[in-house]
């Protein structure tokens, strides 16, 4: 066997193993094959093929679960910020406040701006 045949066999085994693993986790066969196609287009620049493909499939699974409402990314972010000094404010899902409820209007002229 030549070096190219050994590498192709290794890649085929990795593809088979990882696509089956992520199909069992919820990705469709079509999505897995699209990810593999994209990875195969750049495989000559990849140092660790199996880790790269696994990361791509993991990210695709996460985005798919967010899209289908199985994961709430805001809860995940809130959990990451727990125990830190960084405040969490979900401005996309918070109720709209009117100007009397706490929004501040600044009356600054152009001459007062520092830039």
N, CA, C and O atoms as CSV, one atom per row, in Angstrom:
chain,resi,resn,atom,element,x,y,z
A,1,UNK,N,N,0.836,-1.186,0.000
A,1,UNK,CA,C,0.000,0.000,0.000
A,1,UNK,C,C,0.873,1.239,0.000
A,1,UNK,O,O,1.905,1.292,0.670
A,2,UNK,N,N,0.457,2.206,-0.740
A,2,UNK,CA,C,1.198,3.460,-0.770
A,2,UNK,C,C,0.688,4.366,0.341
A,2,UNK,O,O,-0.330,4.093,0.977
A,3,UNK,N,N,1.415,5.439,0.555
A,3,UNK,CA,C,1.054,6.396,1.608
A,3,UNK,C,C,-0.313,7.021,1.345
A,3,UNK,O,O,-1.083,7.248,2.279
A,4,UNK,N,N,-0.618,7.299,0.079
A,4,UNK,CA,C,-1.906,7.923,-0.258
A,4,UNK,C,C,-3.056,6.965,0.032
A,4,UNK,O,O,-4.093,7.388,0.542
A,5,UNK,N,N,-2.891,5.682,-0.284
A,5,UNK,CA,C,-3.951,4.710,-0.028
A,5,UNK,C,C,-4.196,4.536,1.466
A,5,UNK,O,O,-5.341,4.397,1.895
A,6,UNK,N,N,-3.138,4.542,2.252
A,6,UNK,CA,C,-3.266,4.417,3.702
A,6,UNK,C,C,-4.002,5.641,4.259
A,6,UNK,O,O,-4.875,5.506,5.116
A,7,UNK,N,N,-3.648,6.829,3.770
A,7,UNK,CA,C,-4.292,8.048,4.245
A,7,UNK,C,C,-5.767,8.058,3.856
A,7,UNK,O,O,-6.612,8.445,4.663
A,8,UNK,N,N,-6.089,7.638,2.635
A,8,UNK,CA,C,-7.488,7.597,2.200
A,8,UNK,C,C,-8.287,6.595,3.017
A,8,UNK,O,O,-9.441,6.859,3.354
A,9,UNK,N,N,-7.696,5.452,3.340
A,9,UNK,CA,C,-8.375,4.450,4.159
A,9,UNK,C,C,-8.630,4.995,5.563
A,9,UNK,O,O,-9.707,4.800,6.125
A,10,UNK,N,N,-7.629,5.679,6.125
A,10,UNK,CA,C,-7.782,6.285,7.447
A,10,UNK,C,C,-8.904,7.314,7.428
A,10,UNK,O,O,-9.749,7.323,8.322
A,11,UNK,N,N,-8.923,8.179,6.423
A,11,UNK,CA,C,-9.956,9.203,6.328
A,11,UNK,C,C,-11.338,8.577,6.157
A,11,UNK,O,O,-12.310,9.058,6.739
A,12,UNK,N,N,-11.433,7.526,5.377
A,12,UNK,CA,C,-12.717,6.848,5.189
A,12,UNK,C,C,-13.229,6.261,6.501
A,12,UNK,O,O,-14.422,6.336,6.793
A,13,UNK,N,N,-12.329,5.676,7.292
A,13,UNK,CA,C,-12.724,5.118,8.586
A,13,UNK,C,C,-13.188,6.219,9.541
A,13,UNK,O,O,-14.175,6.057,10.257
A,14,UNK,N,N,-12.467,7.334,9.542
A,14,UNK,CA,C,-12.832,8.463,10.399
A,14,UNK,C,C,-14.190,9.018,9.983
A,14,UNK,O,O,-15.038,9.290,10.833
A,15,UNK,N,N,-14.397,9.185,8.686
A,15,UNK,CA,C,-15.671,9.698,8.176
A,15,UNK,C,C,-16.811,8.774,8.562
A,15,UNK,O,O,-17.855,9.235,9.025
A,16,UNK,N,N,-16.623,7.474,8.377
A,16,UNK,CA,C,-17.663,6.494,8.700
A,16,UNK,C,C,-18.004,6.551,10.188
A,16,UNK,O,O,-19.176,6.595,10.563
A,17,UNK,N,N,-16.974,6.548,11.028
A,17,UNK,CA,C,-17.189,6.531,12.473
A,17,UNK,C,C,-17.888,7.808,12.953
A,17,UNK,O,O,-18.868,7.742,13.695
A,18,UNK,N,N,-17.380,8.966,12.525
A,18,UNK,CA,C,-17.920,10.232,13.018
A,18,UNK,C,C,-19.307,10.541,12.461
A,18,UNK,O,O,-20.156,11.063,13.183
A,19,UNK,N,N,-19.550,10.228,11.194
A,19,UNK,CA,C,-20.881,10.502,10.651
A,19,UNK,C,C,-21.926,9.611,11.316
A,19,UNK,O,O,-23.044,10.061,11.569
A,20,UNK,N,N,-21.589,8.377,11.599
A,20,UNK,CA,C,-22.534,7.507,12.310
A,20,UNK,C,C,-22.782,8.008,13.734
A,20,UNK,O,O,-23.910,7.964,14.224
A,21,UNK,N,N,-21.738,8.478,14.385
A,21,UNK,CA,C,-21.875,8.999,15.749
A,21,UNK,C,C,-22.799,10.215,15.765
A,21,UNK,O,O,-23.687,10.306,16.613
A,22,UNK,N,N,-22.601,11.137,14.847
A,22,UNK,CA,C,-23.407,12.362,14.847
A,22,UNK,C,C,-24.792,12.165,14.245
A,22,UNK,O,O,-25.704,12.942,14.529
A,23,UNK,N,N,-24.962,11.145,13.425
A,23,UNK,CA,C,-26.315,10.807,12.977
A,23,UNK,C,C,-27.118,10.257,14.141
A,23,UNK,O,O,-28.315,10.521,14.254
A,24,UNK,N,N,-26.465,9.494,15.009
A,24,UNK,CA,C,-27.150,8.973,16.199
A,24,UNK,C,C,-27.512,10.100,17.171
A,24,UNK,O,O,-28.460,9.978,17.946
A,25,UNK,N,N,-26.753,11.195,17.123
A,25,UNK,CA,C,-27.023,12.336,18.004
A,25,UNK,C,C,-28.083,13.272,17.441
A,25,UNK,O,O,-28.569,14.156,18.147
A,26,UNK,N,N,-28.448,13.082,16.161
A,26,UNK,CA,C,-29.541,13.888,15.629
A,26,UNK,C,C,-29.322,14.552,14.290
A,26,UNK,O,O,-30.263,15.133,13.748
A,27,UNK,N,N,-28.125,14.495,13.728
A,27,UNK,CA,C,-27.907,15.088,12.408
A,27,UNK,C,C,-28.420,14.140,11.325
A,27,UNK,O,O,-28.350,12.920,11.474
A,28,UNK,N,N,-28.924,14.700,10.257
A,28,UNK,CA,C,-29.384,13.857,9.146
A,28,UNK,C,C,-28.183,13.420,8.304
A,28,UNK,O,O,-27.104,14.008,8.377
A,29,UNK,N,N,-28.397,12.395,7.519
A,29,UNK,CA,C,-27.341,11.884,6.657
A,29,UNK,C,C,-26.921,12.953,5.652
A,29,UNK,O,O,-25.736,13.108,5.360
A,30,UNK,N,N,-27.900,13.688,5.125
A,30,UNK,CA,C,-27.610,14.729,4.146
A,30,UNK,C,C,-26.725,15.823,4.741
A,30,UNK,O,O,-25.774,16.264,4.097
A,31,UNK,N,N,-27.024,16.260,5.948
A,31,UNK,CA,C,-26.232,17.306,6.602
A,31,UNK,C,C,-24.822,16.798,6.875
A,31,UNK,O,O,-23.851,17.521,6.656
A,32,UNK,N,N,-24.702,15.567,7.348
A,32,UNK,CA,C,-23.377,14.989,7.604
A,32,UNK,C,C,-22.548,14.942,6.325
A,32,UNK,O,O,-21.362,15.271,6.337
A,33,UNK,N,N,-23.166,14.538,5.235
A,33,UNK,CA,C,-22.436,14.455,3.968
A,33,UNK,C,C,-22.048,15.833,3.445
A,33,UNK,O,O,-20.995,15.987,2.826
A,34,UNK,N,N,-22.890,16.835,3.688
A,34,UNK,CA,C,-22.512,18.193,3.286
A,34,UNK,C,C,-21.303,18.674,4.080
A,34,UNK,O,O,-20.410,19.314,3.525
A,35,UNK,N,N,-21.273,18.371,5.371
A,35,UNK,CA,C,-20.129,18.754,6.201
A,35,UNK,C,C,-18.872,18.035,5.714
A,35,UNK,O,O,-17.810,18.646,5.595
A,36,UNK,N,N,-18.993,16.753,5.435
A,36,UNK,CA,C,-17.843,15.983,4.947
A,36,UNK,C,C,-17.352,16.552,3.618
A,36,UNK,O,O,-16.144,16.662,3.407
A,37,UNK,N,N,-18.264,16.914,2.721
A,37,UNK,CA,C,-17.863,17.496,1.441
A,37,UNK,C,C,-17.068,18.782,1.632
A,37,UNK,O,O,-16.058,18.995,0.961
A,38,UNK,N,N,-17.515,19.631,2.537
A,38,UNK,CA,C,-16.799,20.878,2.793
A,38,UNK,C,C,-15.423,20.622,3.408
A,38,UNK,O,O,-14.454,21.307,3.081
A,39,UNK,N,N,-15.343,19.643,4.293
A,39,UNK,CA,C,-14.059,19.315,4.916
A,39,UNK,C,C,-13.106,18.717,3.876
A,39,UNK,O,O,-11.909,19.005,3.891
A,40,UNK,N,N,-13.624,17.904,2.995
A,40,UNK,CA,C,-12.776,17.272,1.987
A,40,UNK,C,C,-12.205,18.298,1.004
A,40,UNK,O,O,-11.153,18.062,0.411
A,41,UNK,N,N,-12.873,19.411,0.829
A,41,UNK,CA,C,-12.367,20.454,-0.064
A,41,UNK,C,C,-11.125,21.138,0.500
A,41,UNK,O,O,-10.309,21.662,-0.257
A,42,UNK,N,N,-10.979,21.136,1.810
A,42,UNK,CA,C,-9.833,21.799,2.440
A,42,UNK,C,C,-8.930,20.808,3.181
A,42,UNK,O,O,-8.108,21.222,3.999
A,43,UNK,N,N,-9.068,19.529,2.912
A,43,UNK,CA,C,-8.332,18.537,3.701
A,43,UNK,C,C,-6.824,18.641,3.547
A,43,UNK,O,O,-6.094,18.224,4.446
A,44,UNK,N,N,-6.334,19.183,2.443
A,44,UNK,CA,C,-4.886,19.309,2.269
A,44,UNK,C,C,-4.278,20.355,3.205
A,44,UNK,O,O,-3.061,20.379,3.393
A,45,UNK,N,N,-5.103,21.213,3.788
A,45,UNK,CA,C,-4.596,22.231,4.716
A,45,UNK,C,C,-4.808,21.843,6.181
A,45,UNK,O,O,-4.416,22.586,7.081
A,46,UNK,N,N,-5.424,20.687,6.422
A,46,UNK,CA,C,-5.775,20.257,7.778
A,46,UNK,C,C,-4.677,19.358,8.330
A,46,UNK,O,O,-4.237,18.419,7.666
A,47,UNK,N,N,-4.239,19.654,9.552
A,47,UNK,CA,C,-3.206,18.827,10.180
A,47,UNK,C,C,-3.800,17.598,10.863
A,47,UNK,O,O,-3.248,16.504,10.747
A,48,UNK,N,N,-4.900,17.759,11.564
A,48,UNK,CA,C,-5.518,16.655,12.290
A,48,UNK,C,C,-6.930,16.456,11.736
A,48,UNK,O,O,-7.880,17.092,12.191
A,49,UNK,N,N,-7.055,15.581,10.765
A,49,UNK,CA,C,-8.303,15.396,10.030
A,49,UNK,C,C,-9.451,14.981,10.944
A,49,UNK,O,O,-10.541,15.548,10.859
A,50,UNK,N,N,-9.227,14.016,11.805
A,50,UNK,CA,C,-10.318,13.499,12.641
A,50,UNK,C,C,-10.817,14.563,13.624
A,50,UNK,O,O,-12.024,14.688,13.829
A,51,UNK,N,N,-9.920,15.318,14.226
A,51,UNK,CA,C,-10.326,16.364,15.169
A,51,UNK,C,C,-11.061,17.485,14.444
A,51,UNK,O,O,-12.039,18.024,14.962
A,52,UNK,N,N,-10.596,17.836,13.256
A,52,UNK,CA,C,-11.234,18.900,12.480
A,52,UNK,C,C,-12.647,18.493,12.079
A,52,UNK,O,O,-13.588,19.270,12.239
A,53,UNK,N,N,-12.797,17.278,11.560
A,53,UNK,CA,C,-14.120,16.805,11.160
A,53,UNK,C,C,-15.047,16.691,12.366
A,53,UNK,O,O,-16.220,17.055,12.278
A,54,UNK,N,N,-14.543,16.194,13.483
A,54,UNK,CA,C,-15.361,16.075,14.691
A,54,UNK,C,C,-15.830,17.450,15.166
A,54,UNK,O,O,-16.979,17.599,15.583
A,55,UNK,N,N,-14.961,18.450,15.108
A,55,UNK,CA,C,-15.330,19.803,15.513
A,55,UNK,C,C,-16.383,20.386,14.579
A,55,UNK,O,O,-17.331,21.028,15.031
A,56,UNK,N,N,-16.217,20.165,13.283
A,56,UNK,CA,C,-17.206,20.654,12.316
A,56,UNK,C,C,-18.565,20.016,12.560
A,56,UNK,O,O,-19.584,20.706,12.538
A,57,UNK,N,N,-18.592,18.712,12.790
A,57,UNK,CA,C,-19.860,18.024,13.048
A,57,UNK,C,C,-20.469,18.463,14.381
A,57,UNK,O,O,-21.687,18.597,14.496
A,58,UNK,N,N,-19.621,18.687,15.382
A,58,UNK,CA,C,-20.117,19.141,16.684
A,58,UNK,C,C,-20.755,20.521,16.566
A,58,UNK,O,O,-21.830,20.758,17.118
A,59,UNK,N,N,-20.101,21.430,15.853
A,59,UNK,CA,C,-20.649,22.777,15.657
A,59,UNK,C,C,-21.948,22.728,14.851
A,59,UNK,O,O,-22.891,23.462,15.145
A,60,UNK,N,N,-21.993,21.871,13.845
A,60,UNK,CA,C,-23.196,21.733,13.039
A,60,UNK,C,C,-24.346,21.181,13.870
A,60,UNK,O,O,-25.480,21.641,13.735
A,61,UNK,N,N,-24.074,20.209,14.721
A,61,UNK,CA,C,-25.102,19.648,15.600
A,61,UNK,C,C,-25.625,20.717,16.551
A,61,UNK,O,O,-26.834,20.819,16.761
A,62,UNK,N,N,-24.729,21.516,17.127
A,62,UNK,CA,C,-25.138,22.582,18.040
A,62,UNK,C,C,-26.045,23.586,17.325
A,62,UNK,O,O,-27.101,23.948,17.843
A,63,UNK,N,N,-25.637,24.029,16.146
A,63,UNK,CA,C,-26.436,25.006,15.396
A,63,UNK,C,C,-27.780,24.422,14.986
A,63,UNK,O,O,-28.784,25.134,14.967
A,64,UNK,N,N,-27.811,23.144,14.661
A,64,UNK,CA,C,-29.061,22.479,14.301
A,64,UNK,C,C,-29.999,22.407,15.504
A,64,UNK,O,O,-31.200,22.642,15.374
A,65,UNK,N,N,-29.451,22.083,16.669
A,65,UNK,CA,C,-30.273,21.998,17.868
A,65,UNK,C,C,-30.791,23.370,18.295
A,65,UNK,O,O,-31.910,23.478,18.797
A,66,UNK,N,N,-29.994,24.413,18.103
A,66,UNK,CA,C,-30.458,25.774,18.394
A,66,UNK,C,C,-31.577,26.141,17.437
A,66,UNK,O,O,-32.598,26.690,17.851
A,67,UNK,N,N,-31.390,25.839,16.158
A,67,UNK,CA,C,-32.390,26.173,15.139
A,67,UNK,C,C,-33.725,25.495,15.410
A,67,UNK,O,O,-34.782,26.095,15.211
A,68,UNK,N,N,-33.681,24.252,15.862
A,68,UNK,CA,C,-34.903,23.497,16.121
A,68,UNK,C,C,-35.436,23.679,17.545
A,68,UNK,O,O,-36.404,23.020,17.924
A,69,UNK,N,N,-34.826,24.552,18.331
A,69,UNK,CA,C,-35.320,24.868,19.666
A,69,UNK,C,C,-34.992,23.841,20.732
A,69,UNK,O,O,-35.602,23.855,21.801
A,70,UNK,N,N,-34.050,22.955,20.474
A,70,UNK,CA,C,-33.681,21.947,21.467
A,70,UNK,C,C,-32.702,22.485,22.496
A,70,UNK,O,O,-32.603,21.952,23.601
A,71,UNK,N,N,-31.979,23.541,22.138
A,71,UNK,CA,C,-31.025,24.183,23.038
A,71,UNK,C,C,-31.338,25.669,23.048
A,71,UNK,O,O,-31.598,26.266,22.004
A,72,UNK,N,N,-31.311,26.260,24.233
A,72,UNK,CA,C,-31.478,27.701,24.361
A,72,UNK,C,C,-30.088,28.299,24.581
A,72,UNK,O,O,-29.515,28.146,25.660
A,73,UNK,N,N,-29.540,28.979,23.568
A,73,UNK,CA,C,-28.179,29.506,23.726
A,73,UNK,C,C,-28.064,30.569,24.803
A,73,UNK,O,O,-26.978,30.786,25.338
A,74,UNK,N,N,-29.169,31.240,25.133
A,74,UNK,CA,C,-29.138,32.265,26.167
A,74,UNK,C,C,-28.935,31.645,27.546
A,74,UNK,O,O,-28.232,32.209,28.385
A,75,UNK,N,N,-29.546,30.490,27.781
A,75,UNK,CA,C,-29.349,29.798,29.057
A,75,UNK,C,C,-27.901,29.326,29.181
A,75,UNK,O,O,-27.317,29.379,30.264
A,76,UNK,N,N,-27.332,28.872,28.084
A,76,UNK,CA,C,-25.942,28.428,28.101
A,76,UNK,C,C,-25.013,29.598,28.425
A,76,UNK,O,O,-24.077,29.457,29.212
A,77,UNK,N,N,-25.278,30.749,27.813
A,77,UNK,CA,C,-24.464,31.935,28.076
A,77,UNK,C,C,-24.629,32.390,29.516
A,77,UNK,O,O,-23.651,32.758,30.167
A,78,UNK,N,N,-25.845,32.367,30.013
A,78,UNK,CA,C,-26.097,32.758,31.401
A,78,UNK,C,C,-25.322,31.841,32.354
A,78,UNK,O,O,-24.768,32.310,33.349
A,79,UNK,N,N,-25.280,30.551,32.057
A,79,UNK,CA,C,-24.538,29.613,32.880
A,79,UNK,C,C,-23.047,29.873,32.866
A,79,UNK,O,O,-22.376,29.718,33.886
A,80,UNK,N,N,-22.522,30.269,31.713
A,80,UNK,CA,C,-21.096,30.582,31.615
A,80,UNK,C,C,-20.730,31.826,32.421
A,80,UNK,O,O,-19.629,31.917,32.964
A,81,UNK,N,N,-21.651,32.779,32.497
A,81,UNK,CA,C,-21.365,34.032,33.184
A,81,UNK,C,C,-21.606,33.962,34.686
A,81,UNK,O,O,-21.220,34.869,35.424
A,82,UNK,N,N,-22.246,32.883,35.138
A,82,UNK,CA,C,-22.517,32.733,36.567
A,82,UNK,C,C,-21.186,32.636,37.316
A,82,UNK,O,O,-20.306,31.863,36.937
A,83,UNK,N,N,-21.054,33.408,38.355
A,83,UNK,CA,C,-19.830,33.384,39.147
A,83,UNK,C,C,-18.766,34.342,38.632
A,83,UNK,O,O,-17.650,34.360,39.150
A,84,UNK,N,N,-19.097,35.142,37.615
A,84,UNK,CA,C,-18.154,36.144,37.116
A,84,UNK,C,C,-18.702,37.534,37.420
A,84,UNK,O,O,-19.833,37.682,37.884
A,85,UNK,N,N,-17.900,38.531,37.158
A,85,UNK,CA,C,-18.325,39.918,37.380
A,85,UNK,C,C,-19.042,40.501,36.170
A,85,UNK,O,O,-19.481,41.651,36.206
A,86,UNK,N,N,-19.165,39.728,35.107
A,86,UNK,CA,C,-19.778,40.226,33.880
A,86,UNK,C,C,-21.297,40.107,34.016
A,86,UNK,O,O,-21.815,39.012,34.232
A,87,UNK,N,N,-22.009,41.222,33.890
A,87,UNK,CA,C,-23.479,41.150,34.002
A,87,UNK,C,C,-24.091,40.534,32.744
A,87,UNK,O,O,-23.566,40.695,31.643
A,88,UNK,N,N,-25.190,39.838,32.919
A,88,UNK,CA,C,-25.903,39.246,31.796
A,88,UNK,C,C,-27.187,40.025,31.575
A,88,UNK,O,O,-27.981,40.208,32.498
A,89,UNK,N,N,-27.385,40.477,30.357
A,89,UNK,CA,C,-28.624,41.157,30.011
A,89,UNK,C,C,-29.085,40.639,28.662
A,89,UNK,O,O,-28.396,40.823,27.659
A,90,UNK,N,N,-30.224,40.005,28.626
A,90,UNK,CA,C,-30.783,39.458,27.395
A,90,UNK,C,C,-31.618,40.538,26.719
A,90,UNK,O,O,-32.841,40.558,26.853
A,91,UNK,N,N,-30.966,41.423,26.003
A,91,UNK,CA,C,-31.645,42.563,25.405
A,91,UNK,C,C,-32.550,42.172,24.248
A,91,UNK,O,O,-33.459,42.926,23.902
A,92,UNK,N,N,-32.322,41.001,23.638
A,92,UNK,CA,C,-33.193,40.573,22.538
A,92,UNK,C,C,-34.556,40.110,23.031
A,92,UNK,O,O,-35.561,40.287,22.342
A,93,UNK,N,N,-34.592,39.525,24.209
A,93,UNK,CA,C,-35.840,38.967,24.715
A,93,UNK,C,C,-36.422,39.745,25.892
A,93,UNK,O,O,-37.398,39.305,26.500
A,94,UNK,N,N,-35.843,40.877,26.214
A,94,UNK,CA,C,-36.362,41.652,27.338
A,94,UNK,C,C,-37.539,42.507,26.879
A,94,UNK,O,O,-37.635,42.858,25.703
A,95,UNK,N,N,-38.425,42.838,27.800
A,95,UNK,CA,C,-39.559,43.690,27.425
A,95,UNK,C,C,-39.075,45.078,27.034
A,95,UNK,O,O,-38.078,45.574,27.560
A,96,UNK,N,N,-39.789,45.693,26.111
A,96,UNK,CA,C,-39.417,47.017,25.636
A,96,UNK,C,C,-39.787,48.040,26.706
A,96,UNK,O,O,-40.901,48.044,27.230
A,97,UNK,N,N,-38.836,48.896,27.011
A,97,UNK,CA,C,-39.061,49.924,28.017
A,97,UNK,C,C,-39.402,51.230,27.322
A,97,UNK,O,O,-38.868,51.529,26.254
A,98,UNK,N,N,-40.284,52.001,27.922
A,98,UNK,CA,C,-40.568,53.321,27.361
A,98,UNK,C,C,-39.658,54.357,28.006
A,98,UNK,O,O,-38.933,54.050,28.952
A,99,UNK,N,N,-39.695,55.563,27.502
A,99,UNK,CA,C,-38.770,56.593,27.978
A,99,UNK,C,C,-39.013,56.965,29.433
A,99,UNK,O,O,-38.091,57.433,30.101
A,100,UNK,N,N,-40.226,56.774,29.945
A,100,UNK,CA,C,-40.506,57.120,31.339
A,100,UNK,C,C,-40.025,56.041,32.309
A,100,UNK,O,O,-39.931,56.283,33.512
A,101,UNK,N,N,-39.723,54.857,31.790
A,101,UNK,CA,C,-39.383,53.748,32.665
A,101,UNK,C,C,-37.887,53.591,32.879
A,101,UNK,O,O,-37.460,52.588,33.449
A,102,UNK,N,N,-37.095,54.524,32.453
A,102,UNK,CA,C,-35.685,54.395,32.773
A,102,UNK,C,C,-34.736,54.674,31.642
A,102,UNK,O,O,-33.526,54.680,31.866
A,103,UNK,N,N,-35.214,54.906,30.438
A,103,UNK,CA,C,-34.295,55.260,29.376
A,103,UNK,C,C,-33.908,56.717,29.542
A,103,UNK,O,O,-34.748,57.564,29.844
A,104,UNK,N,N,-32.654,56.996,29.346
A,104,UNK,CA,C,-32.141,58.334,29.575
A,104,UNK,C,C,-31.813,58.974,28.238
A,104,UNK,O,O,-31.169,58.357,27.390
A,105,UNK,N,N,-32.244,60.179,28.052
A,105,UNK,CA,C,-31.931,60.944,26.853
A,105,UNK,C,C,-30.816,61.916,27.190
A,105,UNK,O,O,-30.928,62.703,28.131
A,106,UNK,N,N,-29.742,61.858,26.420
A,106,UNK,CA,C,-28.623,62.760,26.649
A,106,UNK,C,C,-28.712,63.914,25.662
A,106,UNK,O,O,-28.819,63.708,24.453
A,107,UNK,N,N,-28.668,65.110,26.187
A,107,UNK,CA,C,-28.689,66.299,25.343
A,107,UNK,C,C,-27.263,66.803,25.203
A,107,UNK,O,O,-26.801,67.628,25.992
A,108,UNK,N,N,-26.572,66.297,24.188
A,108,UNK,CA,C,-25.179,66.667,23.953
A,108,UNK,C,C,-25.101,67.315,22.565
A,108,UNK,O,O,-25.633,66.787,21.589
A,109,UNK,N,N,-24.454,68.423,22.502
A,109,UNK,CA,C,-24.262,69.082,21.218
A,109,UNK,C,C,-23.011,68.542,20.542
A,109,UNK,O,O,-22.190,67.883,21.179
A,110,UNK,N,N,-22.870,68.818,19.272
A,110,UNK,CA,C,-21.706,68.344,18.521
A,110,UNK,C,C,-20.407,68.932,19.055
A,110,UNK,O,O,-19.360,68.289,18.975
A,111,UNK,N,N,-20.460,70.142,19.599
A,111,UNK,CA,C,-19.244,70.769,20.117
A,111,UNK,C,C,-18.740,70.049,21.378
A,111,UNK,O,O,-17.548,70.099,21.678
A,112,UNK,N,N,-19.617,69.394,22.100
A,112,UNK,CA,C,-19.239,68.726,23.355
A,112,UNK,C,C,-18.654,67.341,23.128
A,112,UNK,O,O,-18.068,66.766,24.046
A,113,UNK,N,N,-18.797,66.795,21.932
A,113,UNK,CA,C,-18.277,65.459,21.659
A,113,UNK,C,C,-16.745,65.492,21.582
A,113,UNK,O,O,-16.176,66.437,21.035
A,114,UNK,N,N,-16.082,64.481,22.118
A,114,UNK,CA,C,-14.625,64.495,22.162
A,114,UNK,C,C,-13.967,64.137,20.822
A,114,UNK,O,O,-12.743,64.211,20.710
A,115,UNK,N,N,-14.720,63.766,19.842
A,115,UNK,CA,C,-14.109,63.374,18.549
A,115,UNK,C,C,-14.646,64.158,17.405
A,115,UNK,O,O,-14.236,63.946,16.264
